[in-house]
Amino acid sequence: MTTPDPQTSSTLDRADSRVRNDDSFAGAWRGFIDRVRSGDLGMLPVMVGLVLISVVFTALNPVFLAPNNLVNLLFDCATVGVISLGIVCVLMLGEIDLSVGSMSGLASAIIGVLWVNTGMPLPVAIIAALATGAFVGFVYAIFYTRLGMPSFVATLAGLLALLGLQLYLLGATGSINLPFQSDLVRFGQTMIMPDWLSYLLAILPGAVIAITGWRTSQRRVAAGLSPLAMQIVFAKAIILTLALGFAVWYLSLGRGLPWMFALFVLIAVALNYGLTRTQWGRSMFAVGGNREAARRAGINVNRIYTSAFILCSTLAAAGGILGASRLASSSQQAGTGDVNLNAIAAAVIGGTSLFGGRGSAWSAVLGIIVIQAISNGLTLLNLSSSLRYMITGAVLAIAVIVDSLARRSRVSHGRA
């Protein structure tokens, strides 16, 4: 029988001790610090930005954090936020869609013309608007994948064409008022979720994290791997549940949680599931990270680009429908102004990389909250829109600089 080497045994004991320590909260914290140092910032910058924005505007005007003001902010987040979810998809591939604002305006016009002017049922008008968005995205994909037209040029041409079509549909009047008592308008202006349902939805994410973590740990044990640190998983679930529960309670002091914002979050959840739990999502990250390597791995690259452009344009149409419900009208102003800027900026500010290969549906959610918080805070201070544009542009520039520096750090640490 071979006698174990004392030095080897000591080394193995120390290694085992380090593994156990890495399963502790201290180990998790060290892992987080290492990821940040290597450039994997995740959503840390936008979370810090939200805290700073809240502190500054609350100090200048305490109304900023009033429950009803936050409810109005959430209503406003949903319209452009849905558009930003589509932008996340194309940015992850290193492409861009500059026509999302015009597409949302065209969808708004389609709703007004078909529903109000021609008397078609509202569901038919909504389906027509979404189908138009999907068709436009498919055309962009053909231009890019078959004709080699850069997405910047194709969507810039689409911006002008869709804007012209919107003006043509609306005609000389330029505006169509939607029935104020209709379900669509009430959905965009007054419909609030019941408190019991809001609390139930606040509990659900933490429960999903805990159950998913436990099942993953069991599968790892069955495969002969080390289990997950369940104390960390449960701690994350508890913290998230408490945070969401407090948010719902605070909003209930005012009007409550808007159905429109809940729909926005539901779409974000569906997109996040698609990006993180499906083969399509893995292919999106692969193509965005290295197109040629993805092609050599057997991924249908053209199909991935097509799906991204179609999804982006369809979500832009959905945002236009929500915008029409919010404003109770379809007008020539819908989709113009800073809609393009805010939709793209929200995705980038939230953490989606302009270089492709990195992004999340939650980046659009957090990013649009940042942008709307800036807009809302400046409005409460009675400051001009010119200052809002300048501040939003500065925040966007900072986000891109942080993304570039983080990418350099990831490259230097071999994590790009």
C-alpha positions in Angstrom: 0.0 0.0 0.0 1.3 3.4 -1.0 1.6 6.0 1.8 0.1 9.4 0.9 2.7 12.2 0.6 2.0 14.6 3.5 2.9 17.6 1.3 0.4 16.4 -1.4 -2.3 15.8 1.2 -1.7 19.3 2.6 -2.0 20.9 -0.8 -5.2 19.0 -1.5 -6.6 20.1 1.8 -5.8 23.8 1.1 -7.4 23.5 -2.4 -10.5 21.9 -0.8 -10.6 24.7 1.7 -10.4 27.3 -1.1 -13.3 25.6 -2.9 -15.4 25.7 0.3 -14.5 29.3 0.8 -15.6 30.2 -2.8 -19.0 28.8 -1.9 -19.3 31.3 0.9 -20.5 34.9 0.7 -16.9 36.1 0.9 -16.0 33.9 -2.1 -18.9 35.2 -4.1 -17.8 38.8 -3.3 -14.3 38.0 -4.4 -15.6 36.5 -7.6 -17.7 39.7 -8.2 -14.7 41.9 -7.7 -12.6 39.8 -10.1 -15.3 40.0 -12.8 -15.5 43.8 -12.4 -11.7 44.2 -12.6 -11.6 42.1 -15.7 -14.2 44.3 -17.4 -17.3 42.2 -16.9 -19.4 45.1 -15.4 -22.8 43.7 -16.2 -25.5 46.1 -15.1 -23.4 47.7 -12.3 -22.9 51.1 -14.1 -26.6 51.6 -14.8 -27.6 50.6 -11.2 -25.1 53.2 -9.9 -26.5 55.7 -12.3 -30.0 55.1 -11.1 -29.0 55.7 -7.5 -27.2 58.9 -8.4 -30.1 60.2 -10.5 -32.6 59.4 -7.7 -30.5 61.2 -5.0 -29.8 64.3 -7.1 -33.4 64.9 -8.3 -34.9 64.0 -4.9 -32.6 66.6 -3.3 -33.7 69.2 -5.9 -37.4 68.3 -5.8 -38.8 65.7 -3.3 -41.8 65.1 -5.7 -39.5 63.0 -7.9 -39.8 60.0 -5.6 -43.5 60.5 -4.9 -45.5 57.3 -5.6 -47.8 58.8 -8.2 -44.9 60.5 -10.0 -43.1 57.1 -10.2 -46.4 55.5 -11.6 -46.4 58.1 -14.4 -42.8 57.4 -15.0 -43.5 53.7 -15.5 -46.3 54.5 -17.9 -43.9 56.5 -20.0 -41.2 53.8 -19.8 -43.3 51.2 -21.5 -43.8 52.8 -24.9 -40.2 53.4 -25.8 -39.0 50.5 -23.7 -40.7 47.9 -25.9 -38.9 49.5 -28.9 -35.6 49.3 -27.1 -36.0 45.6 -26.6 -35.9 45.2 -30.3 -32.8 47.4 -30.5 -31.1 45.0 -28.1 -31.5 42.2 -30.6 -29.8 44.0 -33.5 -27.1 45.6 -31.4 -26.2 42.1 -30.1 -25.3 41.3 -33.7 -23.3 44.5 -34.1 -25.9 46.1 -36.3 -28.4 48.9 -36.0 -31.9 49.9 -36.9 -32.4 53.6 -37.3 -36.0 53.4 -38.4 -37.6 52.1 -35.2 -39.1 55.6 -34.5 -40.7 55.8 -38.0 -41.9 52.2 -37.7 -43.6 53.0 -34.4 -45.2 56.1 -35.9 -46.4 54.1 -38.9 -47.9 51.5 -36.6 -49.7 54.3 -34.7 -51.1 55.6 -38.0 -52.3 52.1 -39.1 -54.2 51.8 -35.8 -55.9 55.1 -36.3 -56.8 54.6 -40.0 -58.0 51.0 -39.7 -59.8 51.2 -36.4 -61.2 54.7 -36.3 -61.5 55.7 -40.0 -62.5 52.4 -41.6 -64.3 50.8 -38.6 -62.2 47.6 -38.5 -62.2 45.7 -35.1 -59.3 46.8 -32.9 -57.6 43.3 -32.8 -57.5 43.3 -36.6 -55.9 46.7 -36.7 -53.3 45.6 -34.1 -52.5 42.5 -36.1 -52.1 44.5 -39.2 -49.7 47.0 -37.5 -47.6 44.1 -36.1 -47.6 42.3 -39.5 -46.4 45.5 -41.2 -43.5 45.7 -38.7 -42.6 42.1 -39.3 -42.6 42.6 -43.1 -40.4 45.7 -42.9 -37.9 43.8 -40.7 -37.9 41.0 -43.3 -37.1 43.5 -46.1 -34.2 44.9 -44.1 -32.9 41.4 -43.6 -33.1 40.7 -47.4 -31.2 43.9 -48.1 -28.5 43.0 -45.6 -28.1 39.2 -46.1 -28.8 39.0 -49.9 -27.7 42.3 -51.2 -25.0 43.2 -48.7 -26.5 46.6 -47.9 -25.2 47.9 -44.5 -27.9 48.0 -41.9 -27.1 51.6 -41.3 -28.0 52.5 -44.9 -31.0 50.2 -45.2 -32.7 51.4 -42.1 -31.9 55.0 -42.8 -33.7 54.6 -46.1 -36.5 52.9 -44.3 -36.7 55.8 -41.8 -37.5 58.2 -44.7 -39.8 55.8 -46.5 -41.8 54.8 -43.4 -42.2 58.4 -42.3 -43.5 59.3 -45.8 -46.0 56.4 -45.6 -47.1 57.6 -42.2 -47.8 61.1 -43.4 -49.6 59.7 -46.5 -51.9 57.6 -44.3 -52.8 60.3 -41.9 -53.6 62.7 -44.8 -54.2 66.4 -44.6 -55.6 66.4 -41.0 -52.4 64.9 -39.7 -54.1 63.4 -36.6 -56.7 60.9 -35.6 -58.2 60.9 -32.1 -58.8 57.5 -30.6 -61.9 56.8 -28.6 -61.1 58.0 -25.1 -63.2 55.5 -23.3 -61.9 52.5 -25.4 -59.9 49.7 -23.7 -56.8 50.6 -25.7 -56.7 54.2 -24.4 -57.6 53.2 -20.8 -54.8 50.6 -21.0 -52.3 53.3 -21.9 -53.5 55.9 -19.4 -55.4 54.6 -16.4 -55.4 50.8 -16.1 -53.7 49.6 -12.9 -53.1 46.1 -11.7 -54.8 44.8 -8.5 -52.5 44.9 -5.5 -52.8 41.2 -4.8 -51.6 40.4 -8.4 -48.8 42.9 -8.1 -47.5 41.3 -4.9 -47.8 37.9 -6.5 -45.7 38.9 -9.4 -43.2 40.5 -7.0 -42.7 37.1 -5.3 -42.5 35.1 -8.5 -38.9 36.1 -9.6 -37.4 35.2 -6.3 -39.2 31.9 -6.2 -38.0 31.1 -9.7 -34.4 31.9 -8.8 -34.6 29.7 -5.7 -36.3 26.7 -7.5 -34.0 27.0 -10.5 -30.9 27.2 -8.4 -32.0 24.1 -6.3 -32.7 22.1 -9.4 -29.4 23.1 -11.0 -27.6 22.1 -7.8 -29.3 18.7 -7.8 -28.3 18.1 -11.4 -24.7 19.0 -10.7 -24.6 16.6 -7.8 -26.1 13.8 -10.0 -23.4 14.5 -12.6 -20.6 14.2 -10.0 -19.9 18.0 -9.9 -19.8 20.3 -6.9 -23.2 21.7 -5.9 -24.1 25.3 -6.1 -23.8 27.5 -3.0 -27.4 27.4 -2.1 -27.0 30.0 0.7 -26.0 32.5 -2.0 -28.8 31.5 -4.3 -31.4 31.9 -1.5 -29.9 35.2 -0.4 -30.3 36.6 -3.9 -33.8 35.3 -4.1 -34.7 36.9 -0.7 -33.1 40.2 -1.5 -34.8 40.4 -4.9 -38.2 39.5 -3.4 -37.9 42.1 -0.6 -36.8 44.8 -3.1 -39.7 44.1 -5.5 -42.2 43.8 -2.6 -41.1 47.2 -1.3 -41.4 48.7 -4.8 -45.0 47.3 -5.2 -45.9 48.5 -1.7 -44.6 52.0 -2.4 -46.3 52.3 -5.7 -49.6 51.1 -4.0 -49.4 54.3 -1.9 -50.2 56.0 -5.2 -52.2 54.6 -8.0 -50.3 51.2 -8.2 -48.5 49.2 -10.8 -49.6 50.0 -14.4 -50.7 47.2 -16.6 -48.7 48.8 -19.5 -45.5 48.5 -17.6 -46.3 44.9 -16.6 -46.7 44.1 -20.3 -43.4 45.7 -21.0 -41.7 43.6 -18.3 -43.5 40.4 -19.6 -42.1 41.0 -23.1 -38.6 41.5 -21.5 -39.0 38.2 -19.6 -39.9 36.4 -22.8 -37.0 37.9 -24.7 -34.6 37.1 -21.8 -35.8 33.5 -21.8 -35.3 33.3 -25.6 -31.8 34.8 -25.3 -30.6 32.7 -22.4 -32.5 29.4 -22.6 -32.9 28.6 -26.3 -30.7 27.6 -29.1 -31.7 30.7 -31.0 -30.4 32.9 -28.1 -27.1 31.0 -28.0 -26.8 31.5 -31.7 -27.4 35.2 -31.3 -24.5 35.6 -28.9 -22.3 33.4 -31.1 -23.0 35.4 -34.3 -22.6 38.7 -32.4 -19.3 37.6 -30.9 -17.7 36.2 -34.1 -19.8 35.8 -37.2 -17.3 33.6 -39.1 -16.7 31.3 -36.2 -20.5 30.9 -35.8 -20.8 30.0 -39.5 -18.1 27.4 -39.3 -19.9 26.0 -36.2 -22.9 25.3 -38.4 -25.1 28.2 -37.4 -27.4 29.6 -40.1 -26.1 33.1 -39.8 -28.5 34.7 -42.3 -31.4 33.2 -40.4 -30.2 34.7 -37.2 -29.9 38.2 -38.8 -33.3 37.8 -40.3 -34.9 36.9 -37.0 -33.2 39.9 -35.3 -34.4 42.4 -37.8 -37.9 41.1 -37.9 -38.1 41.0 -34.1 -36.7 44.6 -33.9 -39.2 46.0 -36.3 -42.1 44.1 -34.9 -41.4 45.4 -31.4 -41.1 48.9 -32.8 -44.6 48.5 -34.2 -45.8 47.3 -30.8 -44.2 50.3 -29.2 -46.1 52.5 -31.6 -49.4 50.9 -30.6 -48.6 51.5 -27.0 -47.7 55.1 -27.8 -51.0 55.6 -29.5 -52.8 54.2 -26.5 -50.8 56.5 -24.2 -51.5 59.7 -26.2 -55.0 58.6 -27.3 -54.2 59.7 -30.9 -52.4 58.8 -34.0 -50.6 61.8 -35.3 -47.7 63.0 -37.5 -45.6 63.6 -34.4 -45.8 59.9 -33.3 -42.4 58.3 -33.6 -40.5 61.5 -34.3 -38.4 63.7 -32.1 -36.2 61.7 -29.6 -37.9 58.3 -30.0 -35.0 56.9 -32.0 -32.4 58.4 -29.7 -34.1 57.2 -26.5 -34.7 53.6 -27.8 -31.1 53.2 -28.9 -29.7 55.0 -25.9 -31.7 52.9 -23.5 -30.2 49.7 -24.8 -26.7 51.0 -24.7 -27.0 52.8 -21.4 -28.4 49.6 -19.9 -25.3 47.6 -20.9 -25.8 46.2 -24.4 -22.5 46.4 -26.3 -22.3 48.4 -29.6 -19.6 45.9 -30.6 -22.0 42.9 -30.6 -22.0 39.7 -28.6 -23.1 41.1 -25.3 -26.5 42.3 -24.2 -29.6 41.5 -22.2 -33.3 42.2 -22.3 -33.0 43.7 -18.8 -30.5 46.3 -20.2 -33.4 47.9 -22.1 -35.6 47.9 -19.0 -33.0 49.6 -16.8 -31.8 51.9 -19.6 -35.2 53.3 -20.4 -35.9 53.8 -16.7 -32.6 55.9 -16.5 -33.7 58.0 -19.6 -37.2 58.6 -18.4 -36.0 59.4 -14.9 -33.7 62.1 -16.4 -36.6 63.5 -18.5 -39.1 63.3 -15.6 -36.7 65.0 -13.2 -35.8 67.8 -15.5 -39.5 68.4 -16.2 -40.2 68.7 -12.5 -37.4 71.3 -12.3 -39.1 73.2 -15.2 -35.9 73.0 -17.3 -36.0 73.2 -21.0 -36.0 70.2 -23.3 -32.6 71.4 -24.8 -31.0 70.6 -21.5 -32.6 67.2 -21.4 -31.2 66.4 -24.9 -27.7 67.5 -23.8 -27.8 65.5 -20.5 -29.1 62.3 -22.3 -26.4 62.7 -24.9 -23.8 63.0 -22.2 -25.1 59.9 -20.4 -25.1 58.0 -23.7 -21.5 59.1 -24.4 -20.4 58.0 -20.9 -22.1 54.6 -21.4 -20.3 54.0 -24.7 -16.9 55.0 -23.2 -17.5 52.6 -20.3 -18.4 49.9 -22.7 -15.2 50.5 -24.8 -13.0 50.5 -21.7 -14.6 47.4 -20.3 -14.1 45.7 -23.7 -10.4 46.5 -23.6 -10.2 45.2 -20.1 -11.9 41.9 -21.1 -9.5 41.6 -24.0 -6.5 42.1 -21.8 -7.9 39.5 -19.3 -8.8 37.0 -22.1 -12.5 37.3 -21.5 -13.6 39.1 -24.7 
